[in-house]
Amino acid sequence: MHMGGRDWASAFSVLASTEAGIPDVAHNLLSAMARTEGRRLLIVARAKLNLTLDILGRRPDGYHDLESVVQSIDLYDGIALGSTPAYSVSRHGTELGVTLACQNPLVPLGHENLAFQAALTLSRFAGLGASVWVDIKKQIPIGAGLGGGSADAAAVLLGLNELWGLGLDVVELARIGEAIGADVPFCLTGGTGIIRGKGEQVETLPALENLWFVVVVPEDRISTADAYAAYDELDGDEPGGRPAGPGDAGEAGGAGRAGEAGEARRAGRATPGMLAVVAARNAGRIAAGLANDLERAAVSMVPEIQEVKQALLDAGALGVGMSGSGPAVFGIAEDEKAARQMRRIVRERYDTTFVCCSTPRGLERIPVRQWRPYR
């Protein structure tokens, strides 16, 4: 990540500009934080892509058992985080005060925000109270299946763990994060991994380096709950409930490509085959193994997903997939040059497009003098 030197005030102006209508209380707290050395942080919270997503069944608690190969990418939200000194709630009898701000007016600023929930959940776990300020520079599209809300929550857990001196390790933070959102445990570690259960079981894999993507997000969005409800309604219409698409044998993007990933897909599960080709670190073979059991349900709600996939293939993608519950679609490129050319083509039709590269971490603490916006 390339960054230019900036002081804290100008870093904040990038992270959350006054033009976006940030509340005065946030600016007041920023001033207080600036006078309290060591009690403010900048954290990069990165998006994720699901290279595979297999649904293995429904759990008694209403969630679905999953198996998915997940990859962090360098599209990120910026989280500015500060706290007054924490104190024991039992001694003072008060609870956590959270001020949440975001430059995107579509982002909720109350209990429905996962970053807000993360602060409250960690406070209750630790039995601590404080005044906390969180400002989110939102660059990951909302409701797109890219894990932006979960990444923000993971950043708050990581940051407050440091600011409050709790000393919790990633495993302990992941247990806390599991109650906030299924993707939070992965976002705490990030990189390349496989998730199981409802997402709380995370196994880190050797990092995929220099894997280039073009991500396109259709205008219509899908809630995770709606996607799974549609999946449950459609499940059983075809073996395994898994959609046919450009990643399947016999279709564009997967035609004529055999090997481990193809065999696993024909058996109804894509993840075991993807694990084999990820180890080989070959972009073409990874592209041939992309699959997502939620895709058919997502397409039933946002048919444009199929159009975007075809547009990426026509622009030169080695293979295309959908991330999470959608509607974000991504194409794998041979290299950075090919990715940028692909984006130039598809952005003529779609407004929300990104060139992204794989990254080995989901979160990164950024010194306040080293910040730059996503380009």
C-alpha positions as CSV (number, residue, x, y, z in Angstrom):
1,M,0.0,0.0,0.0
2,H,1.5,3.3,-1.1
3,M,0.8,6.3,1.3
4,G,1.8,9.9,1.4
5,G,2.7,11.7,4.6
6,R,-0.2,13.6,6.3
7,D,-0.7,14.9,9.8
8,W,-3.7,13.7,11.9
9,A,-6.0,16.5,11.0
10,S,-5.5,16.2,7.2
11,A,-5.7,12.4,7.5
12,F,-9.1,12.9,9.2
13,S,-10.1,15.3,6.4
14,V,-9.5,12.4,3.9
15,L,-11.2,9.9,6.1
16,A,-14.3,11.9,6.7
17,S,-14.6,15.3,5.1
18,T,-16.6,18.1,6.6
19,E,-18.5,18.4,3.3
20,A,-20.1,15.0,4.2
21,G,-21.8,16.6,7.1
22,I,-19.9,15.0,10.0
23,P,-21.6,15.9,13.3
24,D,-19.9,18.6,15.4
25,V,-19.6,16.2,18.3
26,A,-17.3,14.1,16.2
27,H,-15.0,17.1,15.5
28,N,-15.1,18.1,19.1
29,L,-14.1,14.6,20.1
30,L,-11.4,14.6,17.4
31,S,-9.9,17.7,19.0
32,A,-10.0,16.0,22.4
33,M,-8.4,12.9,21.0
34,A,-5.6,14.9,19.4
35,R,-4.7,16.2,22.8
36,T,-4.7,12.6,24.2
37,E,-1.6,10.9,22.8
38,G,-2.0,7.2,22.0
39,R,-5.8,7.1,22.3
40,R,-6.7,7.3,18.6
41,L,-6.1,4.8,15.8
42,L,-6.5,4.6,12.0
43,I,-7.3,1.1,10.8
44,V,-7.7,-0.2,7.2
45,A,-10.6,-2.7,7.0
46,R,-10.5,-4.7,3.8
47,A,-13.2,-6.3,1.7
48,K,-13.3,-10.0,0.9
49,L,-14.3,-12.1,-2.0
50,N,-15.8,-15.6,-1.8
51,L,-14.0,-17.7,-4.4
52,T,-16.3,-20.5,-3.5
53,L,-19.4,-20.7,-1.3
54,D,-20.9,-24.2,-0.7
55,I,-24.1,-24.5,1.4
56,L,-24.0,-27.8,3.2
57,G,-27.3,-27.6,5.0
58,R,-29.4,-25.7,7.4
59,R,-28.6,-25.5,11.1
60,P,-31.1,-25.8,14.0
61,D,-30.3,-22.1,14.9
62,G,-31.6,-21.0,11.5
63,Y,-28.1,-20.3,10.0
64,H,-26.7,-22.4,7.2
65,D,-23.6,-24.6,7.4
66,L,-21.1,-23.2,4.9
67,E,-17.7,-24.1,3.4
68,S,-16.1,-21.3,1.5
69,V,-12.7,-20.2,0.3
70,V,-12.4,-16.5,1.0
71,Q,-9.8,-13.9,-0.1
72,S,-9.1,-10.4,1.2
73,I,-8.7,-7.7,-1.4
74,D,-7.2,-4.2,-1.2
75,L,-10.5,-2.4,-1.4
76,Y,-11.1,-1.0,2.1
77,D,-13.0,1.2,4.5
78,G,-11.0,3.6,6.7
79,I,-11.8,3.5,10.4
80,A,-10.8,6.3,12.7
81,L,-11.2,5.2,16.2
82,G,-10.7,6.9,19.6
83,S,-11.6,6.4,23.2
84,T,-11.4,8.1,26.6
85,P,-9.7,6.0,29.3
86,A,-11.8,2.9,30.1
87,Y,-13.2,2.3,33.5
88,S,-14.9,-0.5,35.3
89,V,-18.7,-0.4,34.8
90,S,-19.3,-2.1,38.1
91,R,-17.5,0.8,39.9
92,H,-19.1,3.7,37.9
93,G,-22.5,2.1,37.0
94,T,-22.5,3.6,33.5
95,E,-22.3,2.0,30.1
96,L,-20.4,2.7,26.9
97,G,-21.1,5.9,25.0
98,V,-20.6,5.5,21.2
99,T,-20.5,8.3,18.7
100,L,-20.6,6.9,15.2
101,A,-20.1,9.0,12.0
102,C,-19.8,8.1,8.3
103,Q,-19.6,10.2,5.2
104,N,-22.1,7.9,3.4
105,P,-25.7,8.8,4.4
106,L,-26.9,5.3,3.7
107,V,-24.8,3.8,6.5
108,P,-26.9,3.5,9.8
109,L,-25.4,5.1,12.8
110,G,-27.1,3.2,15.6
111,H,-27.4,-0.3,16.9
112,E,-28.0,-1.8,13.4
113,N,-24.5,-0.9,12.5
114,L,-22.1,-3.8,13.1
115,A,-19.2,-1.4,14.1
116,F,-21.6,0.1,16.8
117,Q,-22.5,-3.5,17.9
118,A,-18.8,-4.4,18.1
119,A,-18.0,-1.6,20.5
120,L,-21.0,-2.5,22.7
121,T,-20.3,-6.2,22.7
122,L,-16.6,-5.8,23.6
123,S,-17.5,-3.3,26.3
124,R,-19.9,-5.8,27.9
125,F,-17.5,-8.6,27.6
126,A,-14.7,-6.7,29.3
127,G,-17.0,-5.0,31.8
128,L,-15.7,-1.6,30.8
129,G,-17.2,1.8,30.1
130,A,-15.8,4.7,28.1
131,S,-16.7,7.3,25.5
132,V,-15.8,5.9,22.1
133,W,-15.8,7.7,18.7
134,V,-15.8,5.8,15.4
135,D,-15.6,7.5,12.1
136,I,-16.0,5.3,9.0
137,K,-14.8,6.4,5.6
138,K,-17.0,4.1,3.5
139,Q,-15.4,2.9,0.3
140,I,-16.6,-0.8,0.3
141,P,-20.1,-0.8,-1.3
142,I,-22.9,-1.4,1.1
143,G,-25.0,-4.6,0.9
144,A,-22.9,-6.0,-1.9
145,G,-21.6,-9.3,-0.4
146,L,-18.1,-7.8,0.1
147,G,-18.1,-8.0,3.9
148,G,-17.7,-4.3,4.5
149,G,-19.9,-4.1,7.6
150,S,-18.1,-7.1,9.1
151,A,-14.7,-5.6,8.3
152,D,-15.7,-2.4,10.1
153,A,-16.8,-4.4,13.1
154,A,-13.5,-6.4,13.1
155,A,-11.6,-3.1,13.0
156,V,-13.4,-1.8,16.0
157,L,-12.8,-5.0,18.0
158,L,-9.1,-4.9,17.1
159,G,-8.8,-1.1,17.9
160,L,-10.6,-1.1,21.2
161,N,-8.7,-4.2,22.3
162,E,-5.6,-2.1,21.9
163,L,-6.9,1.2,23.2
164,W,-8.3,-0.4,26.3
165,G,-5.3,-2.7,26.9
166,L,-7.3,-5.8,27.0
167,G,-4.6,-8.1,25.6
168,L,-7.1,-10.4,23.8
169,D,-5.7,-12.5,21.0
170,V,-7.3,-13.0,17.6
171,V,-9.0,-16.3,18.7
172,E,-10.6,-14.6,21.6
173,L,-11.7,-11.6,19.5
174,A,-13.1,-14.0,16.9
175,R,-15.3,-15.6,19.5
176,I,-16.7,-12.2,20.4
177,G,-17.0,-11.3,16.8
178,E,-19.0,-14.4,16.0
179,A,-22.0,-13.0,17.9
180,I,-21.8,-9.8,15.8
181,G,-21.7,-11.2,12.3
182,A,-20.7,-14.5,10.6
183,D,-17.9,-12.8,8.5
184,V,-16.3,-11.0,11.5
185,P,-14.0,-13.9,12.5
186,F,-12.5,-14.1,9.0
187,C,-12.2,-10.3,8.7
188,L,-10.1,-10.2,11.9
189,T,-7.4,-12.3,10.2
190,G,-8.1,-12.0,6.5
191,G,-5.7,-13.0,3.8
192,T,-6.6,-16.3,2.1
193,G,-8.7,-18.7,4.2
194,I,-11.4,-21.3,4.3
195,I,-14.5,-20.7,6.5
196,R,-16.8,-23.4,7.8
197,G,-19.9,-23.6,10.0
198,K,-21.8,-20.3,9.8
199,G,-18.4,-18.6,9.2
200,E,-17.0,-18.8,12.7
201,Q,-14.6,-21.6,11.9
202,V,-11.6,-20.0,10.1
203,E,-8.6,-21.8,8.7
204,T,-5.8,-19.7,7.3
205,L,-4.3,-20.8,4.0
206,P,-1.0,-19.8,2.4
207,A,-1.5,-16.3,1.0
208,L,-2.4,-15.8,-2.7
209,E,-0.1,-13.1,-4.0
210,N,-0.7,-10.8,-7.0
211,L,-4.1,-12.2,-7.9
212,W,-5.9,-9.4,-9.7
213,F,-9.7,-8.9,-9.8
214,V,-12.2,-6.5,-11.3
215,V,-15.2,-6.0,-9.0
216,V,-18.5,-4.7,-10.4
217,V,-21.4,-3.9,-8.2
218,P,-24.9,-3.6,-9.8
219,E,-27.1,-0.8,-8.6
220,D,-29.7,-3.0,-6.9
221,R,-28.6,-4.5,-3.6
222,I,-29.5,-7.7,-1.8
223,S,-29.7,-8.3,2.0
224,T,-28.1,-11.5,3.2
225,A,-31.3,-12.6,4.9
226,D,-33.3,-12.2,1.6
227,A,-30.6,-14.2,-0.3
228,Y,-30.8,-17.1,2.0
229,A,-34.6,-17.1,2.1
230,A,-34.6,-17.2,-1.7
231,Y,-32.1,-20.0,-1.6
232,D,-34.3,-22.0,0.7
233,E,-37.2,-21.5,-1.6
234,L,-35.2,-22.6,-4.7
235,D,-33.2,-25.3,-3.0
236,G,-34.0,-28.7,-4.5
237,D,-34.9,-27.4,-8.0
238,E,-31.5,-28.8,-9.2
239,P,-29.0,-31.2,-7.6
240,G,-27.1,-29.6,-4.8
241,G,-29.1,-26.4,-5.1
242,R,-26.1,-24.9,-6.9
243,P,-26.5,-22.6,-9.8
244,A,-25.2,-23.3,-13.3
245,G,-23.1,-20.4,-14.6
246,P,-19.9,-19.3,-16.3
247,G,-17.8,-21.1,-13.8
248,D,-19.3,-24.5,-14.6
249,A,-18.1,-27.0,-17.2
250,G,-19.7,-26.4,-20.5
251,E,-20.3,-22.7,-19.9
252,A,-18.3,-19.7,-20.9
253,G,-15.3,-19.2,-18.5
254,G,-15.2,-22.9,-17.6
255,A,-15.7,-24.6,-20.9
256,G,-13.3,-27.4,-21.6
257,R,-11.5,-26.9,-18.3
258,A,-11.1,-30.1,-16.3
259,G,-9.1,-30.9,-13.2
260,E,-9.7,-30.8,-9.4
261,A,-12.1,-27.9,-9.3
262,G,-14.3,-29.2,-12.1
263,E,-14.6,-32.6,-10.6
264,A,-15.6,-31.2,-7.2
265,R,-18.2,-28.9,-8.9
266,R,-19.8,-31.8,-10.6
267,A,-20.0,-33.6,-7.3
268,G,-22.0,-30.5,-5.9
269,R,-19.2,-29.0,-3.8
270,A,-16.6,-26.5,-5.2
271,T,-14.5,-25.8,-2.1
272,P,-12.4,-29.0,-2.0
273,G,-11.3,-28.6,-5.6
274,M,-10.6,-24.9,-5.1
275,L,-8.3,-25.8,-2.2
276,A,-6.2,-27.8,-4.5
277,V,-5.9,-25.1,-7.2
278,V,-5.3,-22.3,-4.7
279,A,-2.2,-24.3,-3.6
280,A,-1.0,-24.2,-7.2
281,R,-1.4,-20.4,-7.3
282,N,-2.5,-20.4,-10.9
283,A,-5.0,-17.6,-11.8
284,G,-6.5,-19.6,-14.7
285,R,-7.2,-22.7,-12.6
286,I,-8.6,-20.6,-9.8
287,A,-10.8,-18.8,-12.3
288,A,-12.1,-22.1,-13.6
289,G,-13.1,-23.2,-10.0
290,L,-15.2,-20.2,-9.0
291,A,-18.7,-21.1,-7.7
292,N,-21.4,-19.8,-5.3
293,D,-24.4,-21.7,-4.2
294,L,-26.3,-18.5,-3.5
295,E,-25.9,-17.2,-7.1
296,R,-29.2,-18.7,-8.4
297,A,-31.1,-17.1,-5.6
298,A,-29.3,-13.8,-6.0
299,V,-30.0,-13.8,-9.8
300,S,-33.7,-14.4,-9.1
301,M,-33.7,-11.0,-7.3
302,V,-31.1,-9.1,-9.4
303,P,-31.1,-10.6,-12.9
304,E,-28.4,-8.0,-13.9
305,I,-25.8,-10.2,-12.1
306,Q,-25.8,-12.5,-15.1
307,E,-25.3,-9.6,-17.5
308,V,-22.4,-8.3,-15.4
309,K,-20.7,-11.7,-15.5
310,Q,-21.0,-11.9,-19.2
311,A,-19.7,-8.3,-19.6
312,L,-16.6,-9.3,-17.6
313,L,-16.1,-12.4,-19.7
314,D,-16.5,-10.4,-22.9
315,A,-13.9,-7.9,-21.5
316,G,-11.3,-10.7,-21.0
317,A,-11.9,-12.2,-17.6
318,L,-10.4,-15.6,-17.1
319,G,-13.4,-16.5,-15.0
320,V,-16.2,-14.8,-13.1
321,G,-17.9,-15.3,-9.8
322,M,-20.3,-13.7,-7.3
323,S,-19.2,-12.8,-3.8
324,G,-21.2,-13.7,-0.7
325,S,-24.9,-13.1,-1.1
326,G,-24.3,-10.7,-4.0
327,P,-24.8,-8.7,-6.0
328,A,-21.1,-7.9,-6.3
329,V,-19.5,-9.8,-9.3
330,F,-15.8,-10.2,-9.9
331,G,-13.6,-11.3,-12.8
332,I,-10.1,-12.7,-12.4
333,A,-7.5,-11.1,-14.7
334,E,-4.2,-12.5,-15.9
335,D,-2.3,-9.5,-14.3
336,E,-2.7,-5.9,-13.3
337,K,-2.5,-4.6,-16.8
338,A,-5.2,-6.9,-18.0
339,A,-7.3,-6.0,-14.9
340,R,-7.1,-2.3,-15.7
341,Q,-8.0,-2.8,-19.3
342,M,-11.0,-5.0,-18.3
343,R,-12.2,-2.2,-16.0
344,R,-11.9,0.4,-18.7
345,I,-14.2,-1.7,-20.8
346,V,-16.9,-2.5,-18.2
347,R,-17.0,0.9,-16.6
348,E,-18.6,2.2,-19.8
349,R,-21.7,0.3,-18.7
350,Y,-21.4,0.1,-14.9
351,D,-20.7,2.9,-12.5
352,T,-19.3,1.0,-9.5
353,T,-16.2,-0.8,-10.5
354,F,-12.8,-1.5,-8.9
355,V,-9.5,-3.0,-9.8
356,C,-8.3,-5.0,-6.8
357,C,-5.5,-7.2,-5.8
358,S,-5.3,-10.0,-3.2
359,T,-3.8,-9.0,0.1
360,P,-2.5,-11.1,3.0
361,R,-4.3,-9.3,5.8
362,G,-7.8,-8.2,6.5
363,L,-6.9,-5.4,8.9
364,E,-4.0,-3.1,9.1
365,R,-3.1,-0.4,11.7
366,I,-2.0,2.8,9.8
367,P,0.1,5.5,11.5
368,V,-1.9,8.7,11.5
369,R,0.7,10.3,9.3
370,Q,0.4,7.7,6.6
371,W,-3.0,7.6,5.0
372,R,-4.3,7.9,1.5
373,P,-7.8,7.2,-0.1
374,Y,-8.5,4.2,-2.3
375,R,-7.8,4.9,-6.0
